[in-house]
């Protein structure tokens, strides 16, 4: 099996899924729309063609935790492939999104027949497992600074390129507060602190918004000098 198949780009996977219309459908969602809720029946596997999706889980006591923020090129709802009958998470759009729905039986058939799709999904699931584990550890052990830093890095896709600055999509402070389990005033305080430390900067060009500096990774990596400044 060639390396090119194993590392098939996400856009090629999208084309591969869309190449056969049987068993697939593309659905558009407005921002802050629930795609499925925890406890809903599992019927399809979903692929993000455009937009961002937030995954949350709610405990029996009502406590909610954000376990993933996914962008274009990511699968979710793949538990259906393992025989999962009910959704264990809630999926909600963060921006206007276009989601490809693939029926479970069709997805299983494609995974069996198409090695590029099978290899890419395996890699995707391993990456997602690592991110979800890290997100859950953040909720349990780390402070608001760590959780906010991780969310900003994920939203700006800082781990995907080698640049020093990354555009942060426009997102409300209220949504950030909900995502990290903090108050709006706490998020305002931390965003101002990150800006003073040089982790966040305003765009210099015509685009309106904020840029995330790659040095914010130091917060997530628990860089000692940065942590001293945050405390």
Steps between C-alpha positions, in 0.01 A plus 500: 500500500648833401571787738289732288196286575571495870533877514223594263414870547165578659375673186563180299305301756209740455512450124518125550189504717315724256601297194211260551166655577338184640469511876627858539342842539644846560315715756555869581471628858484850644734594788410365846274227362481158667588228248422223746451481875636257755265201505378540140497187281811434288424466131780674309868591513571870439780682319556876526530649153495857629473670839569403862323262738517482880458166679381499861407234752262545793519295821199363684532789746475751215865600485614567143850470353626594154700206363570617149495786251514368145567678173461423131633157406404328828265208561269476798218270608720207398385298803222373275762292318569308822133419557425796725123546507478833684715810475731544798567866423320810374624660177433870436622727222714798602487662155296456184581143398446243228494140624509188286283220639604145411272210592670251729468203263639705211793621710585146608495385138730783391744435783519138389552585132708820510835476679571876485178577689559220751859607575408868531208430735723286722751785527219748565358289783839467668547877484151563634554259790814690601323837479197383697722353771692827523176701509360287784825536695476877452148504643611304805850621580577829324392856563304733275820630338589155369150427373467836327847468345417155363167616354663801330774278354245252367279770352799661324643161388841596638625141480444473125757748363843647574401868500540728802149650487165332439162663437245439772145467364247746638343341807303651786652530847182341641559188289864488608387524862255212454765293324759526779254495788563856619318833524502765229691737729768234557541454124529878453770509768697212346471632144637837615779324687591290194500816288734682740733199499512507117309176445215683322532784251269706284513447122716760327326463163146561387365188665326560831575274794777360715811298421640231729877497539665159488664572835162430664601134467732570792196527724369159398849350528527646850802714419630608839575862410158556348324335792683735738353794306148354509495446876 
